[in-house]
Amino acid sequence: MKSESNGKINIAIDGPAGAGKSTIARMVASALSYIYVDTGAMYRAVTWYMIQHGIEPDEEQEVLQTAQNLVIQLIPGVDGQKVLVNEENVTTLIRSLAVNAKVSRYAQIEGLRTQLVSLQRQMALRKGVVMDGRDIGTTVLPDAEVKIFMTATVQERARRRYMELKDSVSITLEQLEHDIAARDHLDEQREISPLRQADDAIWMDTTEMNTLEVTEAIVSLAQRSGWREESK
């Protein structure tokens, strides 16, 4: 249901690793003057912290107890969103290959997802939020007015990730294709909130689309769903 207080709606963008969800969600939020919530960054922040403190995913009780004491902040800025954990800026640190390799395993912990989903829902109560992840339309914001399932071929997603990482990380395109395919399998097969398209979500294959085309398509959907120009 649309909020009568501000005329805005919520937008959920789901999809597999490397689909470009975060980039598009940021651009859509900027175009609509909405708030962008990067749920993936929240799981990455927890994963980074656990790795730093030697807490493995199979130590579930230790993970949950430690996570309860974490303060995760998503702070928008001119240069993009900053991610803070207990006031430490971890924006770049959470994008490491070490975090990539383990984030899906931590994300399978039911209690951790419960903690973070509760926080994410609170962020969306006042509407005007663009949220991306893997279970936003199915679990976190099932009542979002616009739901997108954004994907691309494994090869294209690996190519995009390679272009992002090639100057800072030593990894081959072939290795990235393997890692992304493995991540897809983990996300789709996990018992808790698996990656899947919501029944009322719009499938969007971005393999042959640029970021501007994808952004404009989603903004157009938002406008047709009741977003009003005067609510900006």
Solvent accessible surface area in square Angstrom, and as a share of the most:
residue,aa,sasa,rsa
1,M,185,0.82
2,K,58,0.25
3,S,22,0.14
4,E,151,0.68
5,S,105,0.68
6,N,39,0.20
7,G,1,0.01
8,K,34,0.14
9,I,0,0.00
10,N,9,0.04
11,I,0,0.00
12,A,0,0.00
13,I,0,0.00
14,D,6,0.03
15,G,0,0.00
16,P,8,0.05
17,A,4,0.03
18,G,11,0.11
19,A,2,0.01
20,G,28,0.27
21,K,14,0.06
22,S,28,0.18
23,T,49,0.28
24,I,5,0.03
25,A,0,0.00
26,R,93,0.34
27,M,64,0.29
28,V,0,0.00
29,A,4,0.03
30,S,87,0.56
31,A,46,0.36
32,L,1,0.00
33,S,59,0.38
34,Y,18,0.07
35,I,106,0.54
36,Y,27,0.10
37,V,4,0.02
38,D,3,0.01
39,T,4,0.02
40,G,21,0.20
41,A,0,0.00
42,M,1,0.00
43,Y,17,0.06
44,R,20,0.07
45,A,0,0.00
46,V,1,0.01
47,T,0,0.00
48,W,25,0.09
49,Y,39,0.15
50,M,0,0.00
51,I,53,0.27
52,Q,102,0.45
53,H,104,0.46
54,G,55,0.53
55,I,15,0.08
56,E,68,0.31
57,P,8,0.05
58,D,111,0.58
59,E,77,0.34
60,E,85,0.38
61,Q,138,0.61
62,E,79,0.35
63,V,0,0.00
64,L,32,0.16
65,Q,119,0.53
66,T,25,0.14
67,A,10,0.08
68,Q,130,0.58
69,N,112,0.58
70,L,21,0.10
71,V,88,0.51
72,I,22,0.11
73,Q,70,0.31
74,L,31,0.15
75,I,67,0.34
76,P,112,0.71
77,G,46,0.44
78,V,157,0.90
79,D,148,0.77
80,G,29,0.28
81,Q,26,0.11
82,K,101,0.43
83,V,3,0.02
84,L,28,0.14
85,V,3,0.02
86,N,67,0.35
87,E,145,0.65
88,E,88,0.39
89,N,79,0.41
90,V,0,0.00
91,T,41,0.24
92,T,111,0.65
93,L,80,0.40
94,I,0,0.00
95,R,94,0.34
96,S,43,0.28
97,L,60,0.30
98,A,58,0.45
99,V,2,0.01
100,N,32,0.16
101,A,71,0.55
102,K,52,0.22
103,V,4,0.02
104,S,3,0.02
105,R,102,0.37
106,Y,1,0.00
107,A,7,0.05
108,Q,61,0.27
109,I,6,0.03
110,E,107,0.48
111,G,24,0.23
112,L,0,0.00
113,R,11,0.04
114,T,87,0.51
115,Q,54,0.24
116,L,11,0.05
117,V,11,0.06
118,S,52,0.34
119,L,60,0.30
120,Q,1,0.00
121,R,109,0.40
122,Q,110,0.49
123,M,65,0.29
124,A,4,0.03
125,L,136,0.68
126,R,191,0.70
127,K,34,0.14
128,G,3,0.03
129,V,1,0.00
130,V,0,0.00
131,M,0,0.00
132,D,4,0.02
133,G,4,0.04
134,R,34,0.12
135,D,4,0.02
136,I,1,0.01
137,G,2,0.02
138,T,30,0.18
139,T,40,0.23
140,V,2,0.01
141,L,16,0.08
142,P,65,0.41
143,D,112,0.58
144,A,10,0.08
145,E,49,0.22
146,V,6,0.04
147,K,16,0.07
148,I,1,0.01
149,F,15,0.06
150,M,1,0.00
151,T,14,0.08
152,A,6,0.05
153,T,64,0.37
154,V,41,0.24
155,Q,111,0.49
156,E,27,0.12
157,R,10,0.04
158,A,0,0.00
159,R,112,0.41
160,R,50,0.18
161,R,44,0.16
162,Y,65,0.25
163,M,98,0.44
164,E,120,0.54
165,L,20,0.10
166,K,90,0.38
167,D,132,0.69
168,S,91,0.58
169,V,42,0.24
170,S,119,0.77
171,I,28,0.14
172,T,79,0.46
173,L,60,0.30
174,E,120,0.54
175,Q,78,0.35
176,L,5,0.03
177,E,50,0.22
178,H,123,0.55
179,D,53,0.28
180,I,6,0.03
181,A,48,0.38
182,A,47,0.37
183,R,34,0.12
184,D,16,0.08
185,H,113,0.50
186,L,69,0.34
187,D,0,0.00
188,E,86,0.39
189,Q,115,0.51
190,R,13,0.05
191,E,163,0.73
192,I,48,0.24
193,S,23,0.15
194,P,43,0.27
195,L,12,0.06
196,R,125,0.46
197,Q,60,0.27
198,A,9,0.07
199,D,145,0.75
200,D,96,0.50
201,A,14,0.11
202,I,76,0.38
203,W,143,0.50
204,M,20,0.09
205,D,72,0.37
206,T,3,0.02
207,T,32,0.18
208,E,160,0.72
209,M,61,0.27
210,N,86,0.44
211,T,65,0.38
212,L,105,0.52
213,E,81,0.36
214,V,3,0.01
215,T,9,0.05
216,E,100,0.45
217,A,34,0.26
218,I,0,0.00
219,V,21,0.12
220,S,40,0.26
221,L,29,0.14
222,A,0,0.00
223,Q,88,0.39
224,R,172,0.63
225,S,50,0.32
226,G,26,0.25
227,W,18,0.06
228,R,99,0.36
229,E,114,0.51
230,E,133,0.60
231,S,17,0.11
232,K,108,0.46
